[in-house]
């Protein structure tokens, strides 16, 4: 009863998320593609992918920041006790 089962959509979300290094590598690749692209439509499609990756990176960074703040507050709380 103490074990919490994850929902299938939560499991899929975890599998789909890339780590920050993968995201930045993908962004580098997209930048190279965009620099050589002459078609405005294709450049815009690449841009849309890049924006999506940037949002994913931002969410990941926000999550890490929350974890750091939590650990920091727990450490400070433990020192005061």
N, C-alpha and C positions, 0 to 999 in steps of 0.2 A: 504493500500500500504506500510505502514511502517513496517508491520509484515513480517518477513522472514520465509518462510516454510522450514523445514528441509527435506532433501531427505531421502527416505526410508533406504538407506544404512547407512546414518549418524545416524538414529534412531536405527538401528540394532546394529551398532558399540557401541553406548552408552549403550544399554542393555547388550551386551556381556561383557563389561569391568567390572571387579571385583574391589572392593576397595582393598587397600593395605593389610589390615588385612586378607581379604579372600585369597589373593594371598599367603601371608606368611603362613597361616594355611594349604593351599594346598601343599606348598613346604615342610612343616614339615611332612605332611602325605606321600608325595612321598619319602622323605628321609627315613622314617621308612620302607616303602615298599622295597626300594632299599637295605637297610641294610640286610633284611631277604631273599632277592632274590638270588637264586643260578644260575638261567639261565642268561647267558650273553645277550641273545636277549631281554629278558624281562627287564633286568637292563638298557639296552640301550634305550628301549622304554620309560621307566620311566624317564631316563635322558633327552630325547628329550622333554617330557612334562615339565620337570623342567626348561629347557632352555627357552621354550616358555613362561612360567610364569615369569621368570626373565626378559625377554624382555618386557613383559607387565608391570611389576613393574617399570622397568626403564623408560618406556614411561610415566607412570603416575607420577613418581617423576620428570621427566623433565618438564612435563606440570605444575606441582605445582610450580617448581622452576621459570618457566617463569612468572607465575601469581604473585609470590612474588616479582620478580624483577620489574614487571610492577607497582605493588602497591607501591613499594619502590620509584621508579622513580616519580610516580605521587605525592607521599607524599613530596618528596624533591622539586619537581617543585612547589607545592602549598606553601611550606615554603619560597621559594625564591621570590615569587610574592608579 
